[in-house]
Amino acid sequence: MKSAVARTQGPEVLGGVGGFAGMFDASALLGYRRPLLASSTDGVGTKVAIAQAIDKHDTIGQDLVAMVVDDIVVVGAKPLFMTDYIACGKVVPERIADIVRGIAGACEATGTALVGGETAEHPGLLGPDEYDVAGAATGVVEADRMLAPDRVRDGDVVLAMAASGLHSNGFSLVRHILAERGIAYTDRSAELGASYGEALLTPTALYTAPLLRVLEDPELAGADGTSAVHVLSHVTGGGIAANLARVLPRGAWVEVDRASWSPLPVFRHLAELGAHSLESLEGAWNLGIGMFAVVDAAKAPQLAAALTAEGLDTWVVGAVSTSSRDLAGFEQGAKGVDGGAVRLVGSYAG
């Protein structure tokens, strides 16, 4: 575990593992004209219940890092460092090591230093095999390179980047569906080609490193020299339309074309088990879209190709409009943000 954590740390990390505080040399920020710090904190939700049920704990760490760090990159920020917190009923060293190795591996992949953490034993509050995880990270972005709704323009193209699966949202519904059908996580699914537990623990995709490389590529800049990516949206709790709407400016709207992609088999199978339509699940699950990018229309083909070459399957799902229209049926005011409006239209590809 210590060696895995050490691999995330460069010379800017002081003190190593075990101190009361994680120390990070911030002198690199002196090279910024106006550095803005970005911070995020999150957990993995009830996905941990599935890891506990099948005693598999080596993927939850990546889920945690993805949920935290991929929120930071949404504003164009580079993650600097992260801390984690694990609460458990009983410390089982091998289990904790699996979790932390997963966290460290994802931190290494995203260029994030893991500078500290805490493992707390809560007997009587949590059972001996129960635990929960949380994390917090800090990143930095140059003020004039920050991605924000005010960069979005009429005619911008909306690109979608593929999800690896359910990521870390909507698992209360997943667990309810399986419980109603009497399906155990160890049961094998012919449709998914694995046990339900293994399929559902597919780790959350990591978008940070590929997105930063694209954002920093001068050949992918817009005509004014700034990034042709105007804003990003991480599709997490709240689903597809709500997460895109919250990063659009007020007065902008998008119709996301369902026919532009086919939801992953895991979504189709779970929807069938629960007797739900895919459309009814758009507010709970990502249905195969993990991240949106709203980009300059002139650069959209190059950006889609670059992201796909980076391992993020990317396609066009719609375009931004600021023309006046009736917005009945659109998602608006998502998560308290007075932003744009989004609705999904058409039918999903087969």
Order of alpha helices (4+ residues) and beta strands (2+ residues): alpha-beta-beta-beta-alpha-alpha-beta-alpha-beta-beta-beta-alpha-beta-beta-alpha-alpha-beta-alpha-beta-alpha-beta-alpha-beta-beta-beta
